[in-house]
């Protein structure tokens, strides 16, 4: 079960070990993925369908899911589970409201000398959305990826998801796709689906960017096709860090740590507290609550290997450790949580106060749940509208404005020994 560590140097050893948990991709995995990518590149849909039959289901009901099947899933959900549809619609509303505020407009600047400069911002043409299937089917993933893409102005969102063992598609995923306007859905998963999106096949169009989580084969495939297409990020195991002072509620703390530990045996759940009493009570609460949780074995293994409660002397050091870890999710369960916004610089998403648990962000509040992991919050940002746009600039100088700048440009170009650059300006200056 989870250990309690005093911040006397032992915490550094633990954190160093935790950083290694994802490790490097094995040579065999990369070799397998490269072979699949090349096969799909050469043989298109034939290869994609063969791998789907081999790895997922030999008799998938569809390749491209008909629009009627998507609408039928929504109709069925409205009839049989209206409360689920209502909850999803509320989430859609919140996610849409938050991400709409991220949208940026282009600009145009006109100078007194007649120079015109500006920037265009527009959505990508086609984006591929990978959604895991089977027991790891998360409709919330569809919302968090498709909604900002649509707000950004992406012309077409193309979703891929592996078929279930009986050849069908998870209906909750179809409901989510219907609610946020996914344009096409194909029943295929794994590295072959990533290859199809990256290179294009006879039926699956080539996209400009691929987003969405997946297993080690999917993550490796995304990493290998990057450059041919853009990707969101190479995501690692889930992680949560909780900062707690003596005012925190151990019942909540235990529940929140386990909410991330249940994701994966490699998930990391860490708490840093200034109170030994809170540490002991939280550990006891974990041992109590875990008994009635369905993913008990996964949680136990995750907490045993990558979980810890670190007791330190003051919150200043707790904040320092948090910024070093740069966690995916960071909860602040302290008396005055808002004071930490300006102190915690390296974090994917920040949850402030005892009533802002991490699952609130996973499903409902509005900010995106696709977040940097493995310490990459030091330089990566959460998925958002900016993830789905491209920017380009434009310049229009008048003749007089160019002549005014000519000498400076020629001087800099010659300094760089790029005489053809200088000549491009000089011929206009001399021929005026």
C-alpha positions in Angstrom: 0.0 0.0 0.0 1.0 3.7 -0.2 4.1 4.6 1.8 4.7 7.7 4.0 8.1 9.4 3.3 9.8 12.1 5.4 11.2 14.9 3.3 14.8 14.4 4.5 16.3 13.2 1.2 14.3 10.0 0.8 11.7 11.9 -1.3 14.3 12.6 -4.0 15.1 9.0 -4.4 11.4 8.1 -4.7 10.8 10.8 -7.2 13.8 9.8 -9.3 12.4 6.2 -9.4 8.9 7.4 -10.3 10.3 9.3 -13.3 11.5 6.1 -14.8 8.2 4.3 -14.7 7.2 4.9 -18.3 10.7 4.0 -19.6 11.9 3.8 -23.2 9.8 2.1 -25.8 11.2 -1.5 -26.3 13.0 -2.2 -29.5 10.5 -5.0 -30.4 7.5 -2.6 -30.0 9.1 0.0 -32.3 10.1 -2.7 -34.8 6.5 -4.0 -34.9 5.0 -0.6 -35.2 7.4 0.4 -38.0 6.4 -2.7 -40.0 2.7 -1.9 -39.6 3.2 1.7 -40.7 5.1 0.6 -43.8 2.5 -2.0 -44.6 -0.3 0.4 -44.4 1.6 3.0 -46.3 2.1 0.5 -49.2 -1.2 -1.4 -49.1 -3.7 1.0 -47.7 -7.1 -0.3 -46.5 -6.3 -3.9 -47.3 -3.5 -3.8 -44.6 -5.7 -1.8 -42.2 -8.5 -4.3 -42.3 -6.1 -7.3 -42.0 -4.6 -5.9 -38.8 -8.0 -5.0 -37.4 -9.1 -8.6 -38.0 -5.9 -9.9 -36.4 -5.8 -7.7 -33.3 -9.4 -6.7 -32.6 -12.1 -8.6 -34.3 -12.3 -10.8 -37.5 -15.8 -9.7 -38.3 -16.2 -6.0 -37.8 -19.7 -4.8 -38.7 -18.5 -1.7 -40.4 -15.3 -0.1 -41.8 -16.8 3.3 -42.0 -19.6 3.6 -39.5 -22.8 4.7 -41.3 -24.2 8.1 -40.3 -27.5 6.3 -39.5 -25.8 4.1 -37.0 -24.4 7.1 -35.2 -27.8 8.8 -35.0 -29.5 5.5 -34.0 -27.1 5.3 -31.0 -28.1 8.8 -29.9 -31.8 8.0 -30.4 -31.5 4.8 -28.4 -29.6 6.6 -25.6 -32.3 9.3 -25.5 -34.9 6.6 -25.0 -33.0 4.3 -22.6 -30.5 6.5 -20.8 -31.8 10.1 -21.0 -29.9 11.1 -17.9 -26.6 10.1 -19.6 -27.4 12.2 -22.6 -28.4 15.1 -20.4 -25.1 14.8 -18.4 -23.1 14.7 -21.7 -25.0 17.7 -23.0 -24.2 19.6 -19.8 -20.5 18.7 -20.3 -20.6 19.7 -23.9 -22.0 23.1 -22.9 -19.3 23.7 -20.3 -16.4 22.5 -22.5 -17.7 24.6 -25.4 -18.0 27.8 -23.2 -14.5 27.4 -21.9 -12.8 26.7 -25.2 -14.7 29.4 -27.1 -12.8 31.9 -24.9 -9.6 30.5 -26.3 -10.3 31.3 -29.9 -8.0 33.9 -31.4 -8.6 36.2 -34.3 -6.2 37.3 -36.9 -5.0 40.9 -37.2 -4.0 43.5 -39.7 -1.7 46.5 -39.2 -1.6 49.4 -41.5 1.4 51.8 -41.1 1.4 55.5 -42.1 3.9 54.8 -44.9 1.4 52.4 -46.6 2.9 49.1 -45.2 0.4 46.4 -44.5 1.2 43.5 -42.3 -1.0 40.9 -40.6 -1.7 37.4 -39.4 -4.3 34.9 -40.5 -5.6 32.3 -38.1 -7.6 29.4 -39.4 -8.5 25.8 -38.5 -6.7 22.8 -39.9 -8.4 21.1 -42.8 -8.6 17.5 -41.4 -7.9 16.2 -37.9 -7.8 12.5 -36.9 -9.1 11.6 -33.5 -8.1 8.3 -31.9 -10.5 6.9 -29.3 -9.6 3.7 -27.5 -12.2 1.0 -27.5 -13.1 -2.0 -25.3 -12.9 -1.6 -21.6 -11.0 1.7 -22.0 -13.7 3.4 -24.0 -14.1 7.0 -22.8 -16.8 9.2 -24.4 -15.3 12.1 -22.5 -12.2 11.8 -24.7 -14.4 12.4 -27.8 -15.7 15.6 -26.2 -12.4 17.0 -25.1 -10.8 16.5 -28.5 -13.6 17.2 -31.0 -15.1 20.3 -29.4 -12.0 22.5 -29.5 -11.3 21.2 -33.0 -14.7 22.3 -34.1 -14.4 25.7 -32.4 -11.0 26.2 -34.1 -12.7 25.8 -37.5 -11.4 22.4 -38.4 -13.2 21.4 -41.6 -13.4 17.7 -40.9 -12.9 15.6 -37.7 -12.3 11.9 -38.6 -12.5 9.5 -35.7 -10.9 6.0 -35.5 -11.8 3.5 -32.8 -11.3 -0.3 -32.6 -14.3 -2.5 -32.9 -15.6 -4.5 -29.9 -15.0 -8.2 -29.8 -18.4 -8.8 -31.4 -17.6 -6.5 -34.2 -19.8 -3.6 -33.1 -18.8 -0.1 -31.9 -19.1 1.2 -28.3 -22.4 3.1 -28.4 -21.4 5.6 -25.7 -18.6 6.7 -28.1 -21.1 7.1 -30.9 -23.3 9.2 -28.7 -20.4 11.5 -27.8 -19.5 11.8 -31.5 -23.0 12.7 -32.5 -23.3 15.4 -29.8 -20.1 17.2 -30.8 -20.3 16.8 -34.6 -17.6 14.2 -35.5 -17.8 14.0 -39.3 -16.7 10.4 -40.0 -15.9 7.3 -37.9 -13.9 4.3 -38.9 -13.7 1.0 -37.0 -10.0 0.4 -36.7 -7.5 0.9 -33.9 -3.9 0.4 -33.0 -0.9 1.5 -35.0 -2.7 0.6 -38.3 -5.3 3.3 -37.6 -2.6 5.9 -36.9 -0.9 4.9 -40.1 -4.1 5.3 -42.1 -4.6 8.8 -40.8 -1.0 9.8 -41.3 -0.6 8.5 -44.8 -4.2 8.2 -46.1 -5.7 5.2 -47.7 -8.3 4.7 -50.4 -11.1 5.3 -47.9 -9.5 7.1 -44.9 -8.2 10.5 -45.8 -4.8 11.8 -44.8 -5.1 14.3 -41.9 -3.0 17.2 -40.8 -2.9 16.3 -37.1 -3.7 13.2 -35.0 -4.9 13.6 -31.4 -6.2 11.2 -28.7 -4.8 8.6 -26.3 -3.9 5.0 -26.8 -1.8 2.1 -25.8 2.0 1.7 -26.2 1.6 0.8 -29.9 -0.6 3.8 -30.6 1.7 6.2 -28.7 4.7 4.7 -30.6 3.0 5.1 -33.9 2.1 8.7 -33.2 5.7 9.4 -32.3 7.0 7.8 -35.5 4.6 9.6 -37.9 5.3 13.0 -36.3 6.7 15.2 -38.9 4.6 13.6 -41.6 1.6 14.9 -39.6 1.4 16.9 -36.4 0.3 15.2 -33.1 -1.0 16.4 -29.8 1.7 14.9 -27.5 3.2 11.6 -26.6 1.3 10.9 -23.4 2.6 8.8 -20.6 0.8 7.2 -17.6 -1.6 9.3 -15.7 -0.5 11.2 -12.6 -1.8 13.3 -9.8 -0.1 15.4 -7.1 -2.0 16.7 -4.1 -0.8 19.5 -1.8 -2.5 19.4 1.6 -2.1 21.3 4.8 -3.6 20.5 8.2 -7.1 21.7 7.2 -7.5 19.1 4.4 -10.0 16.3 4.6 -8.3 12.9 4.6 -11.5 11.2 3.2 -11.3 13.5 0.1 -7.5 13.1 -0.2 -7.7 9.4 -0.2 -10.5 9.3 -2.8 -8.7 11.7 -5.1 -5.4 9.8 -5.0 -7.1 6.6 -5.9 -9.1 8.3 -8.7 -5.9 8.5 -10.7 -4.3 5.3 -9.4 -7.1 3.3 -10.9 -6.2 4.4 -14.5 -3.1 2.2 -14.8 -0.6 0.1 -12.8 2.0 2.7 -13.9 -0.1 5.7 -12.8 1.5 7.9 -10.2 -0.4 9.3 -7.2 1.6 11.5 -4.8 0.6 13.7 -1.9 2.8 16.3 -0.2 1.6 17.5 3.2 2.9 19.6 6.1 0.9 17.4 8.6 2.0 14.0 9.7 -1.5 13.5 11.2 -3.1 14.2 7.8 -0.7 11.8 6.2 -1.5 8.9 8.6 -5.3 9.5 8.3 -5.1 9.6 4.5 -3.3 6.3 4.4 -5.9 4.8 6.7 -8.7 6.2 4.5 -7.1 4.6 1.4 -7.1 1.3 3.1 -10.8 1.7 4.1 -12.1 3.0 0.8 -10.2 0.7 -1.5 -12.1 -2.3 -0.3 -15.3 -1.3 -2.2 -13.6 -0.1 -5.4 -13.9 -2.2 -8.6 -10.3 -1.6 -9.7 -8.8 -2.4 -6.4 -5.9 -4.6 -7.7 -4.8 -1.9 -10.2 -5.0 0.8 -7.5 -3.0 -1.3 -5.0 -0.2 -2.0 -7.5 0.0 1.7 -8.6 0.1 3.0 -5.0 2.6 0.4 -3.9 5.1 1.1 -6.7 4.5 4.8 -7.6 2.4 6.3 -4.8 3.7 8.1 -1.8 2.7 10.6 0.9 5.6 13.0 1.5 5.7 14.9 4.8 7.6 18.1 4.7 8.2 21.0 7.0 6.5 23.9 5.1 4.4 24.6 2.0 7.2 26.5 0.4 9.2 23.3 0.0 6.0 21.5 -1.1 5.6 24.0 -3.9 9.2 23.6 -4.9 8.8 19.9 -5.2 5.6 20.3 -7.2 7.3 22.6 -9.7 10.1 20.0 -10.1 7.6 17.2 -10.7 5.5 19.3 -13.1 2.5 17.0 -12.7 -0.4 16.4 -15.1 -3.0 17.1 -12.4 -2.3 19.1 -9.2 -4.8 19.5 -6.4 -4.4 22.2 -3.8 -6.3 21.2 -0.7 -5.2 24.0 1.6 -6.8 26.7 3.7 -6.3 29.4 1.0 -5.9 27.6 -2.3 -6.1 30.7 -4.5 -2.8 32.0 -3.2 -1.0 29.2 -5.0 -2.1 30.0 -8.5 0.9 32.3 -9.1 3.4 29.9 -7.3 2.7 26.7 -9.2 4.1 27.3 -12.7 4.7 23.7 -14.0 1.3 21.9 -14.1 -1.1 20.6 -16.7 -4.3 21.5 -14.8 -4.7 23.0 -11.3 -7.6 22.1 -9.0 -8.1 24.6 -6.2 -9.8 23.8 -2.9 -11.5 20.8 -1.3 -14.4 20.8 -3.7 -12.5 20.8 -6.9 -11.5 17.2 -7.3 -9.6 16.0 -10.4 -12.6 14.1 -11.9 -14.4 17.4 -12.2 -11.9 18.3 -14.8 -11.9 14.9 -16.5 -15.6 15.1 -17.4 -17.4 18.3 -16.8 -16.0 21.7 -15.7 -14.8 22.9 -19.1 -10.9 23.0 -19.2 -9.4 20.2 -21.3 -8.4 16.9 -19.8 -5.8 16.2 -22.5 -2.7 17.2 -20.5 1.1 16.9 -20.5 2.5 14.1 -18.5 5.9 12.9 -17.4 7.2 16.3 -16.4 6.5 17.8 -19.8 4.2 20.4 -18.2 7.4 22.4 -17.9 7.0 23.2 -21.6 3.8 21.7 -22.9 0.3 23.1 -22.6 -3.1 21.3 -22.4 -4.9 20.6 -25.6 -7.0 23.5 -26.7 -8.3 25.6 -29.6 -4.7 26.7 -30.4 -3.8 23.0 -31.0 -6.1 22.9 -34.0 -5.2 26.1 -35.8 -2.3 27.3 -38.0 -1.1 30.8 -38.4 0.5 32.6 -41.3 1.7 36.1 -41.7 1.5 38.5 -44.7 3.5 41.5 -45.7 2.8 44.2 -48.3 5.4 47.1 -48.6 5.1 50.0 -50.9 8.0 51.0 -53.1 9.0 53.9 -50.9 8.8 51.8 -47.7 11.1 49.2 -49.2 13.6 51.8 -50.3 13.6 53.3 -46.8 14.5 49.8 -45.4 16.8 48.7 -48.2 20.1 49.7 -46.8 19.5 48.0 -43.5 18.4 44.8 -45.1 21.3 44.7 -47.5 23.7 45.3 -44.6 22.3 42.5 -42.6 22.2 40.1 -45.5 25.8 40.8 -46.5 26.8 40.4 -42.9 25.4 36.9 -43.1 27.2 36.4 -46.4 23.9 35.8 -48.2 24.6 37.9 -51.2 21.6 36.7 -53.2 19.4 38.0 -50.4 21.1 41.3 -50.6 20.8 41.3 -54.4 17.0 40.8 -54.2 16.8 44.1 -52.4 19.6 45.9 -54.3 18.0 45.3 -57.8 14.9 47.1 -56.6 16.8 49.9 -55.1 18.9 50.4 -58.2 16.0 50.1 -60.6 13.8 52.6 -58.9 
